[in-house]
Amino acid sequence: MSTLGRKSHEHDAIVKTYARLAADYDVRWPFYVDATTRATIARLSVRPTDRVLDVGCGTGALLHQLSVIHPQAQLFGIDPVPEMLAIARGKLPASIALYDGWAERLPFRDEPFDIVVCCNVFHYIRQPVAALREMTRVLRRGGQLVITDWCDDYLACHICDRYLRLFDRAYYKAYREQECRHLFKQAGYLNVDIERYKISWLWGLMTAKATKRTV
Ligand SMILES: C[S@@+](CC[C@H](N)C(=O)[O-])C[C@H]1O[C@@H](n2cnc3c(N)ncnc32)[C@H](O)[C@@H]1O
C-alpha cells in the first residue's frame, strides 16, 4: 500500500498548511506566483485544443493565465487541498475541471493529456519518482511533461531549503539540477531539458521539460 493509502503525517501537514494559507495565498505572494507561472507558461508549447493538466494547481494562477492565452485549450487542475481548489473555482471559467487528489496517485485513466505541468509543487512531494511516473502515465505518447520548482543550486534557495527542512513539516526538499536529471532518468526518461533561471536578483528556479516516448 502506498503512503497515500495510509494516512501520512506529511500529507496531513500539507493539507493543514494550505488550508490555512488558501484565503491569502494570492495576495501574500503575488510577484512570486505571477513570475513563476509566467515563466512556466513561456516554456510550454500549447497547441490550440490541447488537453492540459496542472498538478498541484493551488489557487489556479497558472490555469487562469493559460485560459486567457489559449482560450480553446481544455484545461484541468488537481490539488489535494479543498480550500485551495475553492479559491481556484471562484476565479476560473466553469469549463475548467478541478479535481481533489495527489500527484502520486492521479484519478485519471492512462494517456488523456497532451501536456502535464506542475509548478511550485515538487518540493512537497515525498515520492518524486512515483509522482513523475504517475504524471507520465496520464500523458499521451509524445506529450510534454513540464515541471518548474525551486533550484537548490542557487544559494538563496539552498539556505531556504535547509531552514524549511528543519522547521516546516509540510516541506520535503528542493533539488539540484543534477538530482532532478536523475529523478527523470529513474522515471524512465532518456532525455530531459532543464533550464535554470532567476525570477529576481535573489531567487532561482528550474524548469524541466521531457517528452513521453512514442514507443
Ligand atoms: C506553493 S503551492 C503552488 C500552487 C500553484 N501550483 C502555484 O504555482 O501557485 C503548492 C501546492 O501544491 C499542492 N501539493 C502539495 N503536495 C502535493 C502533492 N503531493 N500532489 C499534488 N499537489 C500537492 C498544495 O496543496 C499546494 O496547493
The ligand as a Tripos MOL2 file, in Angstrom:
@<TRIPOS>MOLECULE
LIG
   27    29     1     0     0
SMALL
NO_CHARGES

@<TRIPOS>ATOM
      1 C1          3.2110   26.5900   -3.4280 C.3       1 LIG1
      2 S1          1.6090   25.9700   -3.8340 S.3       1 LIG1
      3 C2          1.6670   26.1090   -5.6270 C.3       1 LIG1
      4 C3          0.3050   26.2520   -6.2370 C.3       1 LIG1
      5 C4          0.3350   26.5740   -7.7210 C.3       1 LIG1
      6 N1          0.8990   25.4870   -8.4920 N.3       1 LIG1
      7 C5          1.1000   27.8560   -7.9510 C.2       1 LIG1
      8 O1          2.1580   27.8130   -8.6050 O.co2     1 LIG1
      9 O2          0.6450   28.9050   -7.4700 O.co2     1 LIG1
     10 C6          1.8450   24.2350   -3.6210 C.3       1 LIG1
     11 C7          0.6010   23.4340   -3.9440 C.3       1 LIG1
     12 O3          0.9830   22.0750   -4.0890 O.3       1 LIG1
     13 C8         -0.0260   21.2730   -3.5380 C.3       1 LIG1
     14 N2          0.6020   19.9640   -3.2320 N.ar      1 LIG1
     15 C9          1.4640   19.6810   -2.2420 C.ar      1 LIG1
     16 N3          1.8260   18.3880   -2.3050 N.ar      1 LIG1
     17 C10         1.2020   17.8570   -3.3810 C.ar      1 LIG1
     18 C11         1.1790   16.5590   -3.9740 C.ar      1 LIG1
     19 N4          1.8900   15.5610   -3.4770 N.pl3     1 LIG1
     20 N5          0.4040   16.3700   -5.0660 N.ar      1 LIG1
     21 C12        -0.3080   17.3890   -5.5950 C.ar      1 LIG1
     22 N6         -0.3320   18.6390   -5.0740 N.ar      1 LIG1
     23 C13         0.4140   18.8690   -3.9820 C.ar      1 LIG1
     24 C14        -0.5030   22.0540   -2.3330 C.3       1 LIG1
     25 O4         -1.7910   21.6650   -1.9300 O.3       1 LIG1
     26 C15        -0.4530   23.4830   -2.8590 C.3       1 LIG1
     27 O5         -1.6850   23.8810   -3.4190 O.3       1 LIG1
@<TRIPOS>BOND
     1     1     2 1
     2     2     3 1
     3     2    10 1
     4     3     4 1
     5     4     5 1
     6     5     6 1
     7     5     7 1
     8     7     8 2
     9     7     9 1
    10    10    11 1
    11    11    12 1
    12    11    26 1
    13    12    13 1
    14    13    14 1
    15    13    24 1
    16    14    15 ar
    17    14    23 ar
    18    15    16 ar
    19    16    17 ar
    20    17    18 ar
    21    17    23 ar
    22    18    19 1
    23    18    20 ar
    24    20    21 ar
    25    21    22 ar
    26    22    23 ar
    27    24    25 1
    28    24    26 1
    29    26    27 1
@<TRIPOS>SUBSTRUCTURE
     1 LIG1         1 GROUP 0 **** ****
